[in-house]
Structures are given as C-alpha cells and as structure tokens.
C-alpha cells in the first residue's frame, strides 16, 4: 500500500476529525484522579493562575498574563496631511486591559491528543496502530511537575457531556482548544474588544507545548472549587503516568482500493 504516515492520518481524520481522541488530566494523587473519574472537575479562578506563577516562579503551572490583553505600542507620530508637519509624537509603551469580573471566572484545563499527535507504529491490511506521544524523558518531566497519576478520558464522550450541559442551558460556559499566539494578534484583540467568550481560549505563544483544552464557567456554577458534570466512569480510565509508554491505539480500517496500483 505504501501509504505515508501523513496520508494515513488524513484518511483516518475523515472519520475522527481534528478534535482530540483522548483527553488527559494529570493528578498529584489518586484521590484527585478519582474526582475526575466521578465527574467532579476541580477548578481554579483566573486570579489563582495569575498569582501561582508569581508565587512559584514556574511559568506554565501558572500564568501571570492569564486573561490580560497586553498591547505593545511602537513609536509613532501624528502628521498634518497638508504640510507633512509632525505635530505630535509618542514613544513605545505597553498597556494592559482587563475585563471586569474575568479574574473571578473559573477555569478547568485538560490536555488533548488528536490523530496528528499519535506516532504510527504498525500497519496491516485491515488495521493501523499508533503509539501515544510520550517518551520516558517527557514522562519524568510531567511526573515531576504534575504528579504520577493520569486520567484518560474519551474525547467524544467528554465533549458530549460538556456540550449537553451548555445546550440544555444548565451552565453558561465555553469549552474548546486553546489558541496560542502573540498578545497583539488581531483575532485575540477582537475577542477582548467584543467581550467574546472566545477570549478565555487565548494564551501566549510560549505555552503552546501544553496543547491545552479549556473549560471556563462563572463562579455561580462552581461549589467549593468543584463543577460536577456527572460520572465519567464509562468513558475514562485511571493509570500511572509511567504506563503511557506501553499503551497503543488500534483502528480497524477498510482501505479504499487504489485502482492506479496494479
């Protein structure tokens, strides 16, 4: 068949789409992992994440720029069109904009694995296998920063849980893939200027390695830092993070016959 890995993934995405096949949540202790397993999402406020980086000095676990729109202004001047005379000049400066109440909103962060993140490990006549994208070095780093337990959650199942709550009007929330970009990106600025809920899905480009998906909800829907979406026991699994190097995914496929190959 001689299909390149990229072509195989494109074929599979006709059925899986670009959304995550799996969501992963790291946990310091098994009891925290069991919270998610039981559908209890432990959330923290925007203010908490801002202060966390300031307190620990660890960017990534916290983000001092969370939900702050930072404007970087360069040197400029105002010119008379008729005379070309410069009658006002201003120097480079930075400004920070915050929408009132955003610091009190609650965030839940979870990693996602899409078909593009997987590594091809086997190809058969009626199946294709992938490894999860975790090396021993990466696992050691994750374990040090986030804990030794991880919860694997079905991508479609988790999205359905969240979307049902939103569509049924049981919660005002936004859930989606985080967009990593520079602060002055036009789309990011527009999200803030129009008070769009999409503003909760923007983070700085240096944090792109997180591959984060995010749920943001108002404080009225959270009790004692928990937001309950209902049991995930049927669509999730708790394991040690060390085990991830031994896991693989298999897709049963029926390849379309290529009539150009004799």
Backbone as CSV, one residue per row, in Angstrom:
resi,resn,N_x,N_y,N_z,CA_x,CA_y,CA_z,C_x,C_y,C_z
1,UNK,0.837,-1.211,0.000,0.000,0.000,0.000,0.867,1.255,0.000
2,UNK,2.002,1.198,0.688,2.981,2.277,0.667,2.408,3.659,0.962
3,UNK,1.518,3.710,1.892,0.956,4.996,2.288,1.882,5.683,3.279
4,UNK,2.122,6.951,3.085,2.898,7.716,4.047,2.050,7.951,5.298
5,UNK,2.735,8.170,6.421,2.030,8.365,7.689,1.048,9.535,7.590
6,UNK,1.462,10.598,6.923,0.584,11.770,6.792,-0.693,11.420,6.049
7,UNK,-0.561,10.618,5.002,-1.736,10.221,4.215,-2.665,9.330,5.023
8,UNK,-2.078,8.444,5.830,-2.879,7.565,6.678,-3.692,8.387,7.669
9,UNK,-3.035,9.371,8.282,-3.732,10.209,9.261,-4.844,11.019,8.593
10,UNK,-4.570,11.527,7.398,-5.604,12.295,6.688,-6.809,11.412,6.386
11,UNK,-6.557,10.157,6.040,-7.656,9.232,5.756,-8.475,8.970,7.018
12,UNK,-7.784,8.766,8.150,-8.482,8.489,9.402,-9.269,9.706,9.883
13,UNK,-8.748,10.901,9.589,-9.436,12.111,10.045,-10.753,12.351,9.319
14,UNK,-10.989,11.621,8.256,-12.309,11.686,7.623,-13.381,11.190,8.591
15,UNK,-12.965,10.339,9.537,-13.898,9.757,10.499,-13.727,10.341,11.902
16,UNK,-12.493,10.663,12.274,-12.242,11.165,13.630,-12.316,12.683,13.722
17,UNK,-12.067,13.388,12.600,-11.986,14.844,12.635,-10.695,15.298,13.302
18,UNK,-10.612,16.597,13.596,-9.406,17.177,14.200,-9.487,17.243,15.720
19,UNK,-10.639,16.958,16.279,-10.812,17.049,17.729,-10.065,15.911,18.426
20,UNK,-9.739,16.072,19.706,-8.997,15.029,20.431,-9.727,13.698,20.488
21,UNK,-8.947,12.637,20.317,-9.464,11.286,20.542,-9.498,10.989,22.034
22,UNK,-8.520,11.569,22.745,-8.391,11.391,24.187,-8.095,12.726,24.841
23,UNK,-8.630,12.893,26.045,-8.197,13.977,26.917,-7.420,13.345,28.070
24,UNK,-6.389,14.059,28.536,-5.575,13.572,29.644,-5.528,14.618,30.742
25,UNK,-5.708,14.155,31.972,-5.588,15.047,33.122,-4.618,14.436,34.118
26,UNK,-3.573,15.189,34.435,-2.577,14.735,35.398,-3.044,15.051,36.812
27,UNK,-2.648,14.198,37.758,-3.075,14.385,39.144,-1.943,14.025,40.093
28,UNK,-1.788,14.836,41.142,-0.755,14.583,42.147,-1.034,13.299,42.922
29,UNK,-2.301,13.050,43.231,-2.676,11.865,43.990,-3.829,11.137,43.333
30,UNK,-3.996,9.862,43.658,-5.054,9.069,43.042,-6.436,9.601,43.402
31,UNK,-6.568,10.173,44.607,-7.881,10.696,45.006,-8.303,11.857,44.108
32,UNK,-7.324,12.639,43.640,-7.656,13.735,42.718,-8.054,13.175,41.355
33,UNK,-7.387,12.103,40.935,-7.745,11.449,39.678,-9.164,10.891,39.755
34,UNK,-9.517,10.363,40.919,-10.859,9.789,41.094,-11.941,10.859,41.060
35,UNK,-11.598,12.093,41.420,-12.573,13.183,41.309,-13.047,13.318,39.863
36,UNK,-12.102,13.375,38.926,-12.474,13.487,37.516,-13.214,12.238,37.064
37,UNK,-12.756,11.076,37.472,-13.404,9.805,37.142,-14.884,9.825,37.531
38,UNK,-15.172,10.520,38.635,-16.551,10.632,39.119,-17.273,11.867,38.583
39,UNK,-16.619,12.600,37.674,-17.266,13.746,37.041,-17.164,15.042,37.802
40,UNK,-16.297,15.101,38.814,-16.114,16.321,39.604,-14.851,17.029,39.118
41,UNK,-15.038,18.143,38.420,-13.907,18.889,37.866,-13.435,19.913,38.893
42,UNK,-12.201,19.763,39.349,-11.641,20.717,40.302,-11.111,21.917,39.527
43,UNK,-11.673,23.094,39.810,-11.361,24.290,39.037,-10.723,25.356,39.928
44,UNK,-10.011,26.263,39.295,-9.461,27.417,39.990,-9.770,28.681,39.194
45,UNK,-9.691,29.806,39.877,-10.035,31.064,39.240,-8.879,31.587,38.391
46,UNK,-9.217,32.499,37.506,-8.203,33.198,36.712,-7.194,33.869,37.638
47,UNK,-7.676,34.492,38.694,-6.793,35.159,39.661,-5.806,34.172,40.265
48,UNK,-6.269,32.961,40.578,-5.393,31.941,41.156,-4.217,31.643,40.230
49,UNK,-4.505,31.459,38.927,-3.442,31.109,37.983,-2.468,32.275,37.777
50,UNK,-2.975,33.494,37.831,-2.065,34.644,37.747,-1.095,34.651,38.925
51,UNK,-1.643,34.465,40.096,-0.818,34.548,41.308,0.095,33.340,41.465
52,UNK,-0.276,32.201,40.867,0.522,30.994,41.011,1.913,31.163,40.406
53,UNK,1.977,31.769,39.232,3.296,31.990,38.629,4.113,32.966,39.462
54,UNK,3.448,33.995,39.973,4.160,34.976,40.795,4.725,34.317,42.057
55,UNK,3.967,33.388,42.644,4.386,32.751,43.896,5.465,31.695,43.682
56,UNK,5.308,30.886,42.634,6.215,29.755,42.434,7.354,30.050,41.473
57,UNK,7.158,31.047,40.612,8.158,31.322,39.594,8.134,30.328,38.455
58,UNK,7.149,29.412,38.452,7.056,28.390,37.416,5.989,28.780,36.394
59,UNK,6.467,29.242,35.254,5.529,29.597,34.196,5.028,28.314,33.533
60,UNK,3.740,28.218,33.367,3.138,27.015,32.801,2.158,26.413,33.779
61,UNK,2.609,26.206,35.026,1.659,25.811,36.063,0.749,26.986,36.360
62,UNK,1.311,28.179,36.340,0.544,29.411,36.466,0.853,30.308,35.281
63,UNK,0.116,31.394,35.153,0.319,32.329,34.044,-0.072,33.725,34.514
64,UNK,0.928,34.553,34.740,0.660,35.895,35.255,-0.078,36.771,34.240
65,UNK,-0.127,36.322,32.995,-0.816,37.088,31.942,-2.217,36.552,31.651
66,UNK,-2.695,35.637,32.460,-3.992,34.995,32.204,-5.104,36.019,32.068
67,UNK,-5.815,35.978,30.940,-6.963,36.854,30.655,-6.624,38.338,30.766
68,UNK,-5.394,38.695,30.476,-4.999,40.097,30.389,-4.609,40.386,28.953
69,UNK,-5.225,41.391,28.357,-4.866,41.779,26.996,-3.769,42.825,27.061
70,UNK,-2.583,42.452,26.603,-1.430,43.349,26.647,-1.194,43.941,25.277
71,UNK,-1.120,45.270,25.233,-0.880,45.986,23.989,0.549,46.498,23.968
72,UNK,1.244,46.209,22.887,2.604,46.703,22.718,2.591,47.778,21.641
73,UNK,2.783,49.008,22.057,2.733,50.144,21.136,4.149,50.559,20.752
74,UNK,4.376,50.781,19.467,5.685,51.219,18.999,5.718,52.746,18.898
75,UNK,6.886,53.287,18.591,6.998,54.738,18.399,6.071,55.181,17.276
76,UNK,5.460,56.344,17.439,4.542,56.837,16.422,4.482,58.350,16.386
77,UNK,3.764,58.873,15.403,3.635,60.328,15.252,2.336,60.647,14.536
78,UNK,1.826,61.853,14.766,0.649,62.370,14.076,1.124,63.446,13.110
79,UNK,0.684,63.327,11.836,1.209,64.187,10.777,0.074,64.945,10.100
80,UNK,0.307,66.215,9.804,-0.630,67.051,9.056,-0.563,66.657,7.584
81,UNK,-1.699,66.239,7.010,-1.705,65.796,5.617,-1.311,66.890,4.633
82,UNK,-1.661,68.149,4.960,-1.406,69.249,4.028,0.055,69.679,4.020
83,UNK,0.669,69.680,5.191,2.027,70.226,5.297,3.074,69.168,5.598
84,UNK,2.629,67.939,5.907,3.525,66.868,6.345,4.245,67.207,7.649
85,UNK,3.721,68.193,8.358,4.327,68.598,9.625,3.941,67.603,10.723
86,UNK,4.942,67.178,11.484,4.705,66.309,12.633,4.345,67.180,13.822
87,UNK,3.119,67.060,14.321,2.729,67.918,15.433,2.513,67.141,16.740
88,UNK,2.663,65.810,16.698,2.582,65.041,17.931,3.364,63.748,17.761
89,UNK,4.209,63.441,18.742,4.970,62.201,18.722,4.735,61.447,20.036
90,UNK,4.792,60.124,19.968,4.675,59.338,21.198,5.657,58.170,21.130
91,UNK,6.132,57.770,22.303,7.149,56.725,22.408,6.503,55.363,22.628
92,UNK,7.310,54.332,22.416,6.846,52.967,22.634,6.364,52.796,24.070
93,UNK,5.282,52.051,24.227,4.724,51.846,25.562,3.921,50.551,25.585
94,UNK,3.658,50.063,26.778,2.826,48.872,26.958,1.594,49.230,27.771
95,UNK,0.497,48.607,27.421,-0.742,48.817,28.173,-1.383,47.465,28.438
96,UNK,-2.078,47.331,29.555,-2.751,46.077,29.922,-4.233,46.344,30.142
97,UNK,-5.057,45.524,29.511,-6.508,45.669,29.610,-7.093,44.415,30.256
98,UNK,-7.993,44.619,31.210,-8.681,43.503,31.859,-10.176,43.778,31.883
99,UNK,-10.968,42.775,31.528,-12.414,42.915,31.575,-12.889,42.621,32.996
100,UNK,-13.684,43.527,33.523,-14.146,43.409,34.907,-14.851,42.077,35.131
101,UNK,-14.455,41.401,36.194,-15.089,40.136,36.559,-14.379,38.902,36.029
102,UNK,-13.466,39.083,35.047,-12.791,37.918,34.470,-11.928,37.184,35.490
103,UNK,-11.329,37.924,36.409,-10.429,37.270,37.356,-11.165,36.313,38.296
104,UNK,-12.486,36.442,38.368,-13.288,35.579,39.249,-13.900,34.391,38.518
105,UNK,-13.693,34.301,37.203,-14.191,33.152,36.446,-13.325,31.931,36.753
106,UNK,-13.944,30.753,36.637,-13.243,29.512,36.947,-12.795,28.811,35.663
107,UNK,-11.608,28.219,35.726,-11.022,27.538,34.579,-10.725,26.075,34.908
108,UNK,-10.940,25.215,33.921,-10.515,23.817,34.024,-9.669,23.513,32.799
109,UNK,-8.460,23.042,33.039,-7.512,22.814,31.957,-7.243,21.318,31.809
110,UNK,-7.216,20.847,30.568,-7.006,19.441,30.295,-6.254,19.333,28.969
111,UNK,-5.381,18.338,28.856,-4.620,18.143,27.622,-5.403,17.255,26.666
112,UNK,-5.142,17.429,25.375,-5.827,16.624,24.375,-4.855,15.982,23.403
113,UNK,-5.183,14.780,22.943,-4.375,14.072,21.955,-5.229,13.840,20.714
114,UNK,-4.807,14.420,19.611,-5.505,14.255,18.346,-4.815,13.183,17.508
115,UNK,-5.399,12.854,16.386,-4.802,11.871,15.487,-3.420,12.327,15.026
116,UNK,-3.228,13.641,14.888,-1.936,14.158,14.439,-0.836,13.999,15.488
117,UNK,-1.217,13.870,16.761,-0.227,13.733,17.831,0.306,12.306,17.969
118,UNK,-0.425,11.338,17.423,-0.040,9.937,17.565,1.116,9.578,16.640
119,UNK,1.867,8.532,17.007,3.012,8.076,16.231,2.714,6.704,15.635
120,UNK,2.776,6.611,14.313,2.481,5.357,13.626,3.449,4.259,14.074
121,UNK,2.906,3.110,14.498,3.760,2.014,14.966,3.501,0.699,14.245
122,UNK,2.385,0.614,13.531,2.099,-0.631,12.819,0.999,-0.438,11.789
123,UNK,1.138,-1.149,10.666,0.172,-1.007,9.587,-0.127,-2.381,9.005
124,UNK,-1.415,-2.761,9.040,-1.817,-4.048,8.490,-2.835,-3.880,7.383
125,UNK,-3.322,-5.005,6.873,-4.295,-4.949,5.784,-5.622,-4.356,6.237
126,UNK,-5.938,-4.550,7.517,-7.241,-4.078,7.992,-7.142,-3.306,9.309
127,UNK,-5.936,-2.871,9.673,-5.779,-2.128,10.917,-4.542,-1.243,10.852
128,UNK,-4.544,-0.261,11.715,-3.389,0.618,11.849,-3.205,0.899,13.334
129,UNK,-1.947,0.891,13.798,-1.660,1.086,15.210,-0.784,2.314,15.422
130,UNK,-1.034,2.997,16.555,-0.283,4.197,16.907,0.193,4.113,18.345
131,UNK,1.335,4.712,18.609,1.826,4.888,19.966,1.388,6.245,20.477
132,UNK,1.144,6.329,21.780,0.898,7.633,22.383,2.203,8.424,22.385
133,UNK,2.137,9.741,22.252,3.349,10.561,22.066,4.076,10.876,23.372
134,UNK,4.477,9.828,24.100,5.151,10.042,25.378,6.471,9.282,25.416
135,UNK,7.557,10.004,25.616,8.860,9.394,25.820,9.107,9.279,27.320
136,UNK,10.069,8.462,27.695,10.398,8.324,29.111,10.866,9.652,29.698
137,UNK,11.601,10.430,28.898,12.080,11.737,29.360,10.916,12.690,29.607
138,UNK,9.950,12.711,28.690,8.790,13.582,28.849,7.977,13.157,30.066
139,UNK,7.814,11.870,30.257,7.033,11.371,31.388,7.669,11.770,32.709
140,UNK,8.981,11.676,32.798,9.665,12.073,34.030,9.439,13.547,34.323
141,UNK,9.467,14.366,33.275,9.233,15.800,33.441,7.804,16.078,33.896
142,UNK,6.833,15.406,33.268,5.428,15.588,33.628,5.159,15.108,35.050
143,UNK,5.773,13.996,35.408,5.573,13.442,36.738,6.098,14.391,37.811
144,UNK,7.222,15.011,37.528,7.820,15.954,38.474,6.932,17.170,38.680
145,UNK,6.362,17.668,37.590,5.586,18.910,37.667,4.120,18.694,38.037
146,UNK,3.531,17.555,37.613,2.083,17.412,37.732,1.609,16.181,38.496
147,UNK,2.494,15.247,38.821,2.066,14.082,39.582,2.172,12.797,38.796
148,UNK,2.031,11.662,39.495,2.284,10.365,38.871,1.035,9.668,38.360
149,UNK,-0.128,10.254,38.574,-1.360,9.646,38.067,-1.909,10.455,36.896
150,UNK,-2.618,9.776,36.018,-3.237,10.443,34.886,-4.581,9.773,34.598
151,UNK,-5.533,10.591,34.192,-6.845,10.080,33.796,-6.974,10.214,32.285
152,UNK,-7.285,9.115,31.611,-7.554,9.123,30.177,-9.062,9.156,29.974
153,UNK,-9.529,10.131,29.203,-10.970,10.300,29.004,-11.284,10.286,27.514
154,UNK,-12.307,9.571,27.137,-12.757,9.543,25.739,-13.047,10.955,25.253
155,UNK,-12.461,11.322,24.127,-12.677,12.656,23.588,-14.132,12.939,23.256
156,UNK,-14.760,12.107,22.411,-16.165,12.350,22.063,-17.079,12.342,23.280
157,UNK,-16.841,11.414,24.209,-17.692,11.316,25.392,-17.610,12.541,26.278
158,UNK,-16.400,13.051,26.481,-16.216,14.224,27.331,-16.856,15.457,26.695
159,UNK,-16.639,15.635,25.401,-17.231,16.789,24.708,-18.755,16.734,24.775
160,UNK,-19.317,15.546,24.627,-20.771,15.415,24.690,-21.301,15.815,26.055
161,UNK,-20.616,15.408,27.118,-21.024,15.779,28.475,-21.089,17.298,28.622
162,UNK,-20.007,17.966,28.224,-19.927,19.422,28.369,-20.963,20.112,27.481
163,UNK,-21.024,19.703,26.220,-21.933,20.360,25.278,-23.395,20.173,25.665
164,UNK,-23.745,19.027,26.221,-25.124,18.802,26.665,-25.509,19.795,27.757
165,UNK,-24.602,20.023,28.710,-24.882,20.968,29.790,-25.068,22.383,29.239
166,UNK,-24.222,22.753,28.272,-24.315,24.095,27.683,-25.587,24.228,26.854
167,UNK,-25.850,23.242,25.994,-27.013,23.316,25.094,-28.339,23.249,25.845
168,UNK,-28.346,22.570,26.989,-29.568,22.469,27.789,-29.741,23.675,28.703
169,UNK,-28.814,24.625,28.635,-28.924,25.833,29.441,-28.629,25.645,30.912
170,UNK,-27.955,24.541,31.260,-27.658,24.281,32.666,-26.411,25.013,33.152
171,UNK,-25.643,25.542,32.217,-24.437,26.278,32.578,-24.089,27.245,31.450
172,UNK,-23.568,28.397,31.817,-23.011,29.328,30.842,-21.505,29.108,30.832
173,UNK,-21.002,28.616,29.725,-19.602,28.217,29.685,-19.085,28.253,28.258
174,UNK,-17.773,28.167,28.143,-17.140,27.994,26.847,-16.106,26.887,27.000
175,UNK,-16.049,25.990,26.024,-15.091,24.887,26.053,-14.477,24.747,24.676
176,UNK,-13.156,24.627,24.641,-12.514,24.454,23.345,-11.004,24.430,23.434
177,UNK,-10.397,24.361,22.275,-8.943,24.308,22.152,-8.348,25.691,22.376
178,UNK,-7.297,25.731,23.171,-6.622,26.999,23.428,-5.837,27.418,22.185
179,UNK,-5.935,28.699,21.862,-5.200,29.267,20.732,-3.982,30.003,21.286
180,UNK,-2.804,29.577,20.875,-1.563,30.175,21.367,-1.051,31.187,20.348
181,UNK,-0.836,32.420,20.787,-0.434,33.473,19.861,0.206,34.634,20.618
182,UNK,0.706,35.596,19.868,1.252,36.809,20.465,0.106,37.685,20.981
183,UNK,0.372,38.519,21.994,-0.697,39.345,22.574,-1.367,40.283,21.573
184,UNK,-0.607,40.789,20.595,-1.163,41.772,19.664,-1.846,41.158,18.446
185,UNK,-2.066,39.855,18.455,-2.754,39.215,17.340,-4.164,39.794,17.182
186,UNK,-4.542,40.087,15.937,-5.813,40.760,15.682,-7.005,40.002,16.249
187,UNK,-7.059,38.678,16.024,-8.201,37.898,16.488,-8.296,37.917,18.018
188,UNK,-7.148,37.890,18.679,-7.138,37.913,20.141,-7.636,39.258,20.649
189,UNK,-7.203,40.331,20.016,-7.639,41.660,20.422,-9.139,41.834,20.184
190,UNK,-9.639,41.305,19.071,-11.066,41.422,18.763,-11.912,40.667,19.780
191,UNK,-11.416,39.504,20.239,-12.152,38.723,21.232,-12.331,39.520,22.522
192,UNK,-11.314,40.284,22.906,-11.409,41.122,24.095,-12.288,42.334,23.830
193,UNK,-12.089,42.973,22.694,-12.832,44.207,22.399,-14.332,43.986,22.263
194,UNK,-14.730,42.777,21.852,-16.155,42.466,21.661,-16.730,41.682,22.834
195,UNK,-15.924,41.476,23.889,-16.352,40.712,25.071,-16.770,39.292,24.709
196,UNK,-16.164,38.739,23.661,-16.493,37.380,23.233,-15.982,36.363,24.250
197,UNK,-16.766,35.302,24.460,-16.319,34.232,25.353,-15.057,33.560,24.833
198,UNK,-14.768,33.736,23.546,-13.567,33.155,22.954,-12.292,33.692,23.592
199,UNK,-12.382,34.832,24.277,-11.171,35.399,24.907,-10.582,34.451,25.950
200,UNK,-11.402,33.567,26.506,-10.921,32.618,27.509,-10.064,31.516,26.887
201,UNK,-10.037,31.441,25.572,-9.319,30.374,24.889,-8.012,30.852,24.272
202,UNK,-7.526,32.021,24.700,-6.251,32.537,24.183,-5.182,32.506,25.264
203,UNK,-3.979,32.072,24.877,-2.820,32.111,25.766,-1.584,32.496,24.953
204,UNK,-0.520,32.860,25.650,0.699,33.309,24.986,1.401,32.155,24.275
205,UNK,2.110,32.500,23.210,2.722,31.520,22.323,3.756,30.639,23.022
206,UNK,4.404,31.134,24.070,5.450,30.350,24.737,4.888,29.159,25.516
207,UNK,3.561,29.092,25.662,2.928,27.989,26.386,2.296,26.952,25.451
208,UNK,2.620,27.043,24.165,1.976,26.180,23.167,2.262,24.699,23.383
209,UNK,3.351,24.375,24.057,3.696,22.974,24.311,2.634,22.266,25.157
210,UNK,1.796,23.027,25.858,0.793,22.428,26.743,-0.327,21.719,25.983
211,UNK,-0.588,22.146,24.752,-1.676,21.561,23.950,-2.960,21.484,24.770
212,UNK,-3.308,22.606,25.352,-4.386,22.648,26.334,-5.763,22.837,25.709
213,UNK,-6.737,22.220,26.333,-8.147,22.476,26.071,-8.718,23.009,27.377
214,UNK,-9.681,23.898,27.258,-10.077,24.647,28.449,-11.579,24.815,28.543
215,UNK,-12.058,24.702,29.787,-13.446,24.991,30.117,-13.462,26.192,31.050
216,UNK,-14.253,27.198,30.721,-14.393,28.386,31.565,-15.860,28.561,31.935
217,UNK,-16.130,28.729,33.245,-17.501,28.900,33.721,-17.546,29.998,34.775
218,UNK,-18.723,30.535,34.991,-18.913,31.551,36.018,-18.915,30.946,37.410
219,UNK,-18.596,31.779,38.401,-18.456,31.282,39.771,-19.775,30.754,40.339
220,UNK,-20.915,31.182,39.778,-22.209,30.736,40.299,-22.468,29.250,40.026
221,UNK,-21.672,28.648,39.130,-21.862,27.233,38.797,-20.855,26.331,39.517
222,UNK,-19.987,26.928,40.319,-18.917,26.177,40.981,-19.132,26.221,42.488
223,UNK,-19.011,25.068,43.121,-19.166,24.994,44.575,-17.908,24.375,45.179
224,UNK,-17.270,25.115,46.067,-16.042,24.646,46.721,-15.014,24.195,45.694
225,UNK,-14.878,24.961,44.633,-13.924,24.716,43.545,-14.292,23.531,42.652
226,UNK,-15.459,22.930,42.840,-15.851,21.790,42.022,-17.028,22.141,41.110
227,UNK,-16.931,21.640,39.874,-18.017,21.733,38.915,-18.371,20.305,38.511
228,UNK,-19.591,19.870,38.793,-19.985,18.480,38.594,-20.676,18.301,37.239
229,UNK,-20.114,17.445,36.404,-20.700,17.200,35.084,-21.312,15.807,34.985
230,UNK,-21.296,15.051,36.085,-21.826,13.697,36.062,-20.724,12.666,35.847
231,UNK,-20.940,11.470,36.290,-19.931,10.412,36.276,-19.321,10.192,34.887
232,UNK,-17.994,9.968,34.889,-17.265,9.645,33.654,-16.743,8.209,33.694
233,UNK,-17.270,7.389,34.596,-16.742,6.037,34.799,-16.776,5.196,33.526
234,UNK,-17.776,5.432,32.680,-17.913,4.625,31.466,-16.981,5.072,30.348
235,UNK,-16.366,6.249,30.491,-15.565,6.776,29.383,-14.170,7.223,29.832
236,UNK,-13.729,6.767,31.006,-12.414,7.196,31.486,-11.675,6.058,32.169
237,UNK,-10.380,6.265,32.354,-9.528,5.227,32.937,-8.389,5.902,33.693
238,UNK,-8.104,5.432,34.903,-7.019,5.971,35.722,-5.805,5.047,35.626
239,UNK,-4.631,5.643,35.407,-3.419,4.839,35.362,-2.242,5.647,35.888
240,UNK,-1.111,4.970,36.052,0.123,5.648,36.392,0.704,6.251,35.113
241,UNK,1.291,7.422,35.232,1.812,8.092,34.043,2.929,7.285,33.392
242,UNK,3.655,6.484,34.192,4.723,5.639,33.643,4.191,4.626,32.630
243,UNK,2.920,4.260,32.764,2.343,3.242,31.888,2.096,3.745,30.468
244,UNK,2.105,5.051,30.276,1.733,5.606,28.975,2.665,5.175,27.855
245,UNK,3.934,4.897,28.173,4.869,4.477,27.123,4.515,3.103,26.571
246,UNK,3.703,2.335,27.312,3.351,0.973,26.890,1.986,0.891,26.217
247,UNK,1.271,2.013,26.123,-0.068,1.998,25.546,-0.012,2.303,24.048
248,UNK,-0.901,1.695,23.314,-1.010,1.995,21.892,-2.487,1.976,21.499
249,UNK,-2.785,2.632,20.407,-4.152,2.651,19.904,-4.238,1.889,18.587
250,UNK,-5.355,1.220,18.369,-5.552,0.472,17.130,-6.866,0.884,16.484
251,UNK,-6.811,1.124,15.184,-8.004,1.445,14.410,-8.220,0.329,13.396
252,UNK,-9.431,-0.223,13.385,-9.796,-1.172,12.334,-10.270,-0.381,11.134
253,UNK,-9.690,-0.644,9.979,-9.982,0.167,8.801,-10.256,-0.736,7.603
254,UNK,-10.952,-0.172,6.645,-11.164,-0.828,5.357,-10.625,0.136,4.306
255,UNK,-9.363,-0.093,3.916,-8.734,0.827,2.984,-9.448,0.791,1.633
256,UNK,-9.658,1.965,1.050,-10.251,2.017,-0.290,-9.222,1.524,-1.299
257,UNK,-9.681,0.704,-2.208,-8.781,0.144,-3.203,-8.308,1.216,-4.159
258,UNK,-7.007,1.288,-4.355,-6.430,2.266,-5.274,-6.335,1.633,-6.669
259,UNK,-7.168,2.071,-7.585,-7.244,1.465,-8.904,-6.009,1.772,-9.748
260,UNK,-5.165,2.710,-9.291,-3.950,3.046,-10.043,-2.847,2.035,-9.768
261,UNK,-2.977,1.257,-8.664,-1.969,0.265,-8.342,-2.407,-1.095,-8.866
262,UNK,-1.657,-1.660,-9.745,-1.987,-2.956,-10.353,-1.345,-4.078,-9.558
